[in-house]
């Protein structure tokens, strides 16, 4: 994870996604949550008003996420085009492992989504691949043991 004063690296697309989430939260979702709290307050005794407490909790969560995203965006650094010929943030890399081919996109740590094959440059696999060139073999310590990835293509 990054230190408090460090820049947080993003691809251009990743930063746009974070900004879109912030805009959605600050727009409709925050307004709706505030209105929900106001409506629930009208239901009566606040000490026994489950709707009020749930609405306040939701509002608190949204406000916390807005603050978190604002801090992330303030520290954001968009990484330019990936360096040609080596694995870098913003590139896709196709590897072979145990006879199977996989393609991963190397992204900043806040963009990582293993289900979409987006891996952070700071993850163990991302670190193993980072800076390597096509044709190189990378040994990676996976939970199941050592695995060797061969870099087939960088795009």
BELTA-V419219 format. One line per field, one symbol per residue. ss: DSSP state (H for helix, E for strand, C for the rest). psi: psi as a letter, one per 40 degrees, with the letter a starting at -180 (. if undefined). burial: I if it has 9 or more other C-alpha atoms within 8 Angstrom, else O. A space follows every 10 residues. Layout:
BEGIN
ss = ???
psi = ???
burial = ???
END
This chain:
BEGIN
ss = CCCCCCCEEE CHHHHHHHHH HHHHHHHHHH HHHHHHHHHH HCCCCHHHCH HHHHHHHHHH HHHHHHHHHH HHHHCEEECC CCCCCECCCC CEEEEEECCE EEEEEEECCC CCEHHHCEEE CCCHHHHHHC CCECCCEEEE EECCEEEEEE EEEEC
psi = iiideiihhi iddddddddd ddddddbddd dddddddddd deeahddegd dddddddddd dddddddddd ddddeihhha iihheihihe iihhihhfei hihihhiide ehgddefhii eeiddddddh eiiheihhhh hideahihhh hdih.
burial = OOOOOOOIII IIOIIOOIIO OIOIIIOOII IOIIOIIOOI IOOOOIOOIO OIIOIIOIIO OIIOOIOOII OIIOIIOIIO OIOOOIIIII IIIIIIIOOO OOIIIIIIIO IIOOOOIIII IIIOIIIIII OOIIOOOIII IOOOOOIIII IIIIO
END
